[in-house]
């Protein structure tokens, strides 16, 4: 901000011009602060979604493992039944 003020003063600026430029800078800073807060909020939401996806992928992995385990047990039972029938 001081650079802009010095630059304005070096061009024979009036007090009003310097104040106007300072006001514009303050508005820009306020706007950028709001944008930053918005980005932070979006980041929090994105982080939560990623966390939820990770949890879901863990659940899917566990479900897949349980499915394979159940299939294996069913195959073993089927083998037992087939052996019994063959006798």
Secondary structure per residue as TSV (DSSP state, phi and psi in degrees):
chain	resnum	aa	ss	phi	psi
A	1	X	-	360.0	-40.5
A	2	X	H	-63.6	-30.8
A	3	X	H	-61.9	-45.2
A	4	X	H	-63.6	-42.7
A	5	X	H	-64.9	-45.0
A	6	X	H	-61.5	-41.4
A	7	X	H	-62.4	-43.0
A	8	X	H	-65.0	-40.6
A	9	X	H	-66.5	-35.1
A	10	X	H	-69.6	-16.7
A	11	X	T	-101.8	28.7
A	12	X	T	55.9	43.6
A	13	X	-	-76.6	154.8
A	14	X	-	-88.2	167.5
A	15	X	H	-60.0	-38.3
A	16	X	H	-64.0	-40.1
A	17	X	H	-64.6	-43.7
A	18	X	H	-63.3	-43.4
A	19	X	H	-64.4	-38.7
A	20	X	H	-64.2	-43.9
A	21	X	H	-66.8	-36.7
A	22	X	H	-63.9	-42.6
A	23	X	H	-60.7	-42.8
A	24	X	H	-61.6	-42.1
A	25	X	H	-63.2	-41.9
A	26	X	H	-63.0	-39.8
A	27	X	H	-65.1	-41.2
A	28	X	H	-61.9	-43.0
A	29	X	H	-63.7	-42.4
A	30	X	H	-61.5	-45.0
A	31	X	H	-62.1	-45.7
A	32	X	H	-64.5	-35.2
A	33	X	H	-63.4	-43.0
A	34	X	H	-64.2	-41.1
A	35	X	H	-62.1	-41.7
A	36	X	H	-63.1	-43.4
A	37	X	H	-62.1	-40.1
A	38	X	H	-62.9	-43.2
A	39	X	H	-63.5	-40.3
A	40	X	H	-62.5	-42.1
A	41	X	H	-63.4	-41.8
A	42	X	H	-65.0	-36.9
A	43	X	H	-64.0	-41.3
A	44	X	H	-61.6	-44.6
A	45	X	H	-63.0	-44.9
A	46	X	H	-61.7	-42.6
A	47	X	H	-61.0	-41.9
A	48	X	H	-63.3	-42.6
A	49	X	H	-64.2	-40.7
A	50	X	H	-63.4	-42.6
A	51	X	H	-61.2	-43.3
A	52	X	H	-62.2	-40.8
A	53	X	H	-64.1	-39.6
A	54	X	H	-62.7	-43.7
A	55	X	H	-61.6	-42.0
A	56	X	H	-63.5	-41.0
A	57	X	H	-66.1	-34.3
A	58	X	H	-65.0	-42.1
A	59	X	H	-63.5	-41.0
A	60	X	H	-63.6	-42.6
A	61	X	H	-61.6	-45.5
A	62	X	H	-62.7	-43.2
A	63	X	H	-61.4	-41.0
A	64	X	H	-63.0	-44.3
A	65	X	H	-63.4	-42.9
A	66	X	H	-63.6	-39.4
A	67	X	H	-61.1	-47.6
A	68	X	H	-63.6	-38.9
A	69	X	H	-65.0	-42.0
A	70	X	H	-64.1	-43.0
A	71	X	H	-61.3	-42.7
A	72	X	H	-61.6	-44.8
A	73	X	H	-63.6	-40.9
A	74	X	H	-64.6	-39.4
A	75	X	H	-63.5	-40.7
A	76	X	H	-64.1	-41.7
A	77	X	H	-65.3	-40.6
A	78	X	H	-63.0	-42.2
A	79	X	H	-60.2	-42.5
A	80	X	H	-62.3	-44.7
A	81	X	H	-63.4	-43.8
A	82	X	H	-63.1	-40.0
A	83	X	H	-64.0	-40.9
A	84	X	H	-64.8	-42.0
A	85	X	H	-67.5	-35.8
A	86	X	H	-66.6	-27.5
A	87	X	-	-74.9	360.0
